[in-house]
Amino acid sequence: MRIGTKLIHSEGSIDKNTGALSTPIYQASTFHQFDIDNFGKYDYSRSGNPTRDVLENLIAELEGGDGGFAFASGMAAICSVLSIFSAGDHIVICGDVYGGTYRAVTKLFSRFNIQHTFVDASNLEEIRDAIKENTKGLYLETPSNPLLKITDIKDAVKVAKAKDIIVIVDNTFMSPLLQRPIELGADIVVHSATKFIGGHSDVISGLVVTKNKELSSEIRQIQNTFGAVLGPQDCWLLIRGLKTLKVRVLECQKNAEILAKWLQDRPEVEKVYYPGLEGHPGRESHLAQSYGGGAVLSFKFKSLEKTKHFLNNVENVGVAVSLGGVETIVSYPVKMSHAAIPREEREKLGVTDTLIRVSAGLEDIEDLIESFEKAIN
Ligand SMILES: *Cc1c(COP(=O)(O)O)cnc(C)c1O
């Protein structure tokens, strides 16, 4: 089965008891045991829930992994994954990582002596140089946020595997439709399912997929111990969101491409960052490991004045934190996703106060361009 079909006809997509074409929401915390010597498949919903099972099996299948795990947020998923490391371990992590992950690594896991080095992960040499005796993990986002930097996943995996290092990829920006890191050699994939997988700006959620039985059993244990599981109603929203992932992401991607090219030709715009654009650094690697430039782009205005004017005047889009919704979402990284990163660090990464990120939605592109044009002028 191809991925567009898998999204809709997953195992459990038809309810075995009733034939319902929509997965039942098992709003139950606990399950009666009919035989005290042989417990049924479910006993308590932190450990397992039938609605969550359908979602977890589906995401595992979509990413081509062994196990899937649903969490209460992307950050709960990421922090649960980082909990596989122990005191004294070291991880190499991309410098322009999601702000919440930056906070988790620098403020939370550092307290448990899990050490880290930030690198420009688009540069293989920097990754290689940062690896130490105690390095146990390599954490990547590609394309990265918000400058859409590209890491060649296969190359990075080669460097990591030579040292037995676990490769974790945050695949939020691409979704399993456009990029499947496990197929490229990664060990663990994480998602903020709040974004493209949910797709309607109505649910906070996270997903993890593991490559093999050993990692699955480790993550399952952490999920059950830490307990940041996703509730059955929210699992159902993600199952529904996934059914339209293909049409949504492909259409959003088309709009992003047109918008990126249009912005590039504007005299007020200094630079456009989009992996689908000719000349974007790492474009070749990106297109070899994925199915298109994605639906997220960033751009810089030439002046702060124009930047603020645009943000305060752009109509028919959301000006908000987040991405991956049906609506176009314009965000301002220095005050939103990257506010947790100190100014100096931020500017070194190129996240300046003239930078705007756009997650293209499903609106008619002519209207989007009209909105942007009006807000620029
Ligand atoms: C939003 C986001 C997260 C965090 O996910 P939440 O669902 O908000 O907790 C992590 N990584 C990336 C790339 C994101 O965009």
The ligand as an SDF file (V2000), in Angstrom:
LIG
                    3D

 15 15  0  0  0  0  0  0  0  0999 V2000
    5.7430   22.9430   17.8070 C   0  0  0  0  0  0  0  0  0  0  0  0
    6.9880   22.1740   17.7100 C   0  0  0  0  0  0  0  0  0  0  0  0
    7.4340   21.3810   18.7680 C   0  0  0  0  0  0  0  0  0  0  0  0
    6.7120   21.3340   20.1040 C   0  0  0  0  0  0  0  0  0  0  0  0
    5.4650   20.7360   19.9970 O   0  0  0  0  0  0  0  0  0  0  0  0
    4.2060   21.0590   20.9530 P   0  0  0  0  0  0  0  0  0  0  0  0
    3.1410   20.2180   20.4070 O   0  0  0  0  0  0  0  0  0  0  0  0
    3.9620   22.5260   20.8460 O   0  0  0  0  0  0  0  0  0  0  0  0
    4.6140   20.6870   22.3420 O   0  0  0  0  0  0  0  0  0  0  0  0
    8.5850   20.6540   18.5800 C   0  0  0  0  0  0  0  0  0  0  0  0
    9.2740   20.6870   17.4250 N   0  0  0  0  0  0  0  0  0  0  0  0
    8.8870   21.4630   16.3910 C   0  0  0  0  0  0  0  0  0  0  0  0
    9.6900   21.4590   15.1360 C   0  0  0  0  0  0  0  0  0  0  0  0
    7.7330   22.2240   16.4900 C   0  0  0  0  0  0  0  0  0  0  0  0
    7.3630   22.9970   15.4680 O   0  0  0  0  0  0  0  0  0  0  0  0
  1  2  1  0
  2  3  1  0
  2 14  2  0
  3  4  1  0
  3 10  2  0
  4  5  1  0
  5  6  1  0
  6  7  2  0
  6  8  1  0
  6  9  1  0
 10 11  1  0
 11 12  2  0
 12 13  1  0
 12 14  1  0
 14 15  1  0
M  END
$$$$
